[in-house]
Amino acid sequence: MSRYRPPRPRSSPYITPEGEARLREELHQLWKVERPLVTQEVSDAAKQGDRSENAEYIYGKKRLREIDRRVRFLSKRLESLKVVDSLPDNADRVFFGAWVRIVDEDETPQVLRLVGPDEFDADKRYISIDSPMARALLKKQVDDEIVVRTPKGETEYWITDISYQGPPKED
């Protein structure tokens, strides 16, 4: 068994200002708060003697590697991201950062927001700009029909509202 992992697929370099703030906060938390704490714990565990059977030392070193890996990823990713903080020229169409209300064939409404791949969150209904649903929504406008391929087959949706200031109001 090899340790080779294929590189992560290229993702869009866009992020909202809120998403960038969350990533910067995570980086700060890891680098300035957690890492010094874990480093101190590892140092204390190392002082106890035999490191080969010292669980605190072994797991502390493992946690340090995890923190360092995430810090390295966040640092590189934040350098390459482009913060999109301006509204598009045509706010009647769906672009990055838009809140979109759609309905399916059963008239079931959904509100989605198109965000960068680093900030998607199913609970908040944030979808990645790289997802099939977002790709289908891009450049569409109110009353347009979109078709999205899902594992269950193709599903049709209609756009009922687009907003860039926050989620569309409920009907």
N, C-alpha and C positions, 0 to 999 in steps of 0.2 A: 504494500500500500504506500502510495506516494504522498508527500506533504504538499504537492503542487495544488494550488487553487487558481482557477482561471481568473483573469482580472474582472473586476466588476464592470458590467456594461456601462457605456457612456450615458450619463444622464444630463438633463438640461441644467445649465449653470444658473438658473434663475431662482430667486428667493424673495419673499416678502420682507419688509422691514421687521415685522413681528417675528418671523422665522429666524432671521439673522440674529435678532436680540436673544432669542432662546438658545441658539447654538453658542453665541458668545458667553451667555450665562453658564451653560453647561461646561464650556471650556474653563471658565474662571473657577467654577465649583470644583472641577477635577484637579486643576493645577494648583490653586491657592488654598483649598480647604482639604479635600480628600487625600491628595498625594502626601502632603506633609504629615498628616495624621497616620497614614499607613506606614510611611517611612519610619516614624517614631516607634510604631508598634513592632515593625520588623527589627529595628535596632534593639528594642527591649527584649524581644524574643531571642535574638542572637546572643545576648549577654547571659542567657540561662544555661549555655553550655552546648551540648551535642546538638548540632543543627540537623543531622540526618533523620532524627526521630522527633523533631520539634514541629508539631502541627502548626502552631502560630507562625513560625518562621516560614515554613513551606507555603502555606496559604497566603501569608502576607506578601511573599515574593511573587506569587501568582497574581494576586490582586494588583501589585505594582505594575506588572507586565500588561495587564488589562487596561489600567489607567493610562499608561504610556502609549499603548496602541491607539486608544481612543483620542488622546490628546494630539498625537501625530496626525491622525485622520482629520480631526476637526481643524487643526491649524492649516493643513494643506487645502481642505475643502473651503474654508472661509476665504482663503486667498483667491480661489478660482471662481467664487460666486459673484453674480451680478445682482445687486439689490434693485428691485423694480418698485420704485416709490412714486411714480407718476401715473396719471390716468392716461389711457390710450386716447388718440385723437378722435376716434369714433366710439363713444360709449354705448352705442346701440348694438354693437357686436360683442361676442364673447372673446375675451383675450385673457392673458395671465392675470390672476388676482380677482377675477370676476366671481360674484355670487350669482348662481343661476338656479332658477326654479324650473323644474321639468315635471311633466306628468307622463305616465306610461299609458298603455292601452286600457288599463282598468281605472284610469283617472286618479291614480295614486300619486300625490305630489311628493317631490323630493327637492331639497335645497342643497346644492353642492357649491364648493368653492374650489377653483383651480389654483393650486399652489405648487411650489417646487417639490422635487422628489425627496428632499431632506425634511420636509415638514408635513407630509401627508398624515392624516389621522382619521380613521374610519369613524370614531366616536363623534368627532366634530363635523363630519361629512366634508373633510378636506380631501380632495383627490389630486393625485400627482398629474402634472401637465403632460407626463409621458404615458399616462394610462389610456387604454382604448376609449373610454368614455370621454375623457378630456380631448383627445384627438378628434373625436367626432363632433364635439361641441365648438371647437375653435372656429372663429370667424362666422359663426352662425348668429342669427338675430331672432327676436321674438316671433313666434308662430312658425319657425322653421321646424321641420321634422328631421330627426337624426335616427340612424339605425346603428345599433351596437351589437357586435357579435359576442355572445356569452357562451359558456359551456352548455347551456340549455338550448341554444340556438340564437337566432337574431331577435332582438327586442327593439321596438320602436318607442321613441320618446318625442315629446313636443316641448319646445321652450316656451314658457309662459311669462318669464320675467328675468331681467338682467340688471344687476346693481353692482356698483363699485364702492359704495359707501358703507355697506354692511349687508346682512342678509335681507332679502326682499321681505316685505311685510306679508303677513298671512292674510289670506282672503276672507 
